[in-house]
Amino acid sequence: IPPFTLLAAGAGPADQRLGAAAYAATRAAALGDHALAPPHTDDRRPNRRLKLGYLSSDFHDHATARLIVELFERHDRDRFDVIGYSYGPDDGSALRRRLLDAFDRTVELSRLGDRAAARQIRADEIDLVIELKGHTHGARPGIAAHRPAPIQVHYLGYPGTTGAPWIDYLIADPVVVPAEHAGRFTERLVHLPHCYQITDRTRPLAAPPPRAACGLPPAGFVFGCLGQPYKLTPTVFAIWMRLLHQVPNSVLWLLDGGPEVRANLARAATRHGVAAERLVFAPRAPPAAHLARMSLADLMLDTFPVTAHTGASDALWAGTPLLTCRGDSFVARVAASVLDAAGLPELVAPSLVAYEATARRLALAPDVLATLRHRLAATRLSCPLFDSAATTRALEAAYRTMWCRHCAGDPPAGFAVPP
């Protein structure tokens, strides 16, 4: 079973690791001999300028790219040479151009097989490969499986273990993956001091459109959930329907997943005794327009067990509080990490019962919700979540620590980057 399917289906941490390891083993077996020649020269000077190779198919207008682009721009060029290895489409977007400009060099791997792509990375003498895809759509784990670099790191794109013995480290934080969960991962854990998720704080925030332009009623409370429809589950949807019963004149604002999704959710609402007209569907929109309209929601409601990732930081950047539930796995704790780094830990419920109660309380207490919005607005530019410069420095410190261990001949081991 593809590991991402296990995440979406709500598999527990043990099954996630088992499934990822089994999947990685089948992919590795298909590769045959992994050895590459010629070998990396592996100049083990601890303080020399390092070559970082970021490997992904998402260097275009994609959620991961929108999070990470400022990292590539902010890397210290006196200490790091930053190369992008792309095997995805060129969509001609402004973000694609910005990404290419952010790298010191971009190498296109789309036309190369996995072994040839790995040979290219090896020939470029990359010291650390940072694999950004994991087991998400379009991933090519066979490239990293050939071990083109002395150190290989899993970061950002996939919220779980890769199960791959060729990945040495996983970048996380103490909220999203507590130290006591280390045994659930085949990688060694590296904890950044705040949130593992980097964001792009250079994004402009336009004025929101009128509510009517988004199909929202002129008055009444707006519960929002503009995440991907595959994350919706019957249990959480039932909670939302109870909230609509309990909060007069409220609506639920959802991302439009197409006619089948709309019809299915309308039927489900009717079964819960809620008029289908109280579901409002937001059509797909360009990222800037989507970000601007998010502020029209009074409260964003998170999904579970697959919580919001980019959507969580987007909502907070737009100034809208997000309510989540802290689960027991990486994928179920991302929004909790984001909210903690934004200084809003009270919006992280310990259970779905508490999640429902908190949502109802906030919807019926506009003064409390207004206070949260004011607090978010006041701290948005100073909180750790949106301090991309600090997150960049923490990542660079992590890469250097990995390299120093390698230079000393020590095996990969977990560690925490100090604040």
C-alpha angles and dihedrals in degrees: 000000000000106000094232088060089057090053093050092047092055099249115175123252094262092053091045091057093043093049094045093049092048092048093048090049092054091049091048093049090055091056096060113193109025097191118122128199139239096037123234110267087227100203098202102202106138098215103038123117108278129217112228118196116197109200121199148123091221103081092124135065095322135131094250092048091050089056100044107036095094090055090062090049094048100047113124103251092196089065104026139043106207119207127178118215107198130188098163136089128293101229094180090236127150088245091055090054091047091051093051091049090050094059123076085223137356122213119198113219100170095107095045127086119236095266094046091047090052090049089054091053091047091049089053089058094234112185099196126023112202107201110205102181109058105172099333125126114300095015120154105200090169090078095061090037088072088063098233093171134044091236125035124190134192114214143169107327102078124040100214145042118303091213085218120137089206092066110082104184141026120206109222140134135237093264101046094042114013116206091251089063093060092107090065091068133068089207125075110254121243113191119207111208096249128003120353089214115091118204138197109247093180092077112118116231113218125204111274119255120246114281091242091059088061095046092253121140117255091245138018135073117300118211107192136199111166097168128118113295093232087073093063115106131186092242096055093038089056089054090052091051091052089051091053089052091050100043111062118227092006126143135197114231113205137175111259109245095178136276096303092053093046093050094046094050092044090055090048092051091050091052087056091051095254121130110246088229089072089069110083118192122212114211119227111278138181112276096256093050091045091051092050094051093050090078089067090074115091092208131004114220117209127223124237143251088002101050130195117282116170087008091060095057090040091057092049092046087053089052099250121131116237125207118207141169121233111233135186102259139057094258091050095051105047096097089046089056091048093050093046091053089048091056095249105112091146088072090064108090119203093218141011089255089058090042091058094045093049093048091051093046093050094046091053095043107060093173092059092047091047090053090054091050092049091049091050091049092049096050102031095103096041104042120103093245093069098033095107092169092058092045090051091053091048091052091048090051089051092051091049092050090051090050094048091053089051092049090052090052092246121143120244113283135174121261143161124240108229118239 
